[in-house]
Amino acid sequence: MGRFAQLRTSLLERSLDGLDRLAQRRGRSASLPAHLTTGLAGEDAAFFYLRRKGYTVVARRWSSGDVPGDVDLIAWHGPVLCFIEVKTRTAHDMTPAEVAVDSHKRATLRRLARRYTRQLPQATMPSVRFDVISVYLVPGEKHEFVHFEAAFGWSEYERQT
């Protein structure tokens, strides 16, 4: 990613953060439970993290409408289509955030990925990867990201290399 693009991404991130803080002070922020607010903040942080790494994010919080669940982020990394689950924590607990992506969540992501790829206009299905990003938004500290590329495959028994 070029210097100008990185500067633009950084400026956009700071602007949105400032607008969120202003809305909170004026009492106009969404009245969501704390855990949902934390999750949305983590997804926003992961979005900008991926942009800085050169990903092209094409969907956020995508759902098919008839399949339960959603995909936090869908992005292209070169020729590879990435389905990304974001897990956010406000502290470093005993268990890492990525542990929360259990077999049920992986199955849901696979179902949604199949649905998403079927709607693409391409004649052949692109290469697909399932990633997990753990975001730690510890108050008073810089955001920390742990990105697991190809965290799991199309089946539970598929071994990632």
Secondary structure, DSSP 8 states (H G I E B T S, - for coil): --HHHHHHHHHHHHHHHHHHHHHHHTT-S----HHHHHHHHHHHHHHHHHHHTT-EEEEEEE--SSSS--EEEEEEETTEEEEEEEEEESS--SS-GGGG--HHHHHHHHHHHHHHHHTSS-SS--EEEEEEEEEE--TTS--EEEEEEEEE-SSTT----
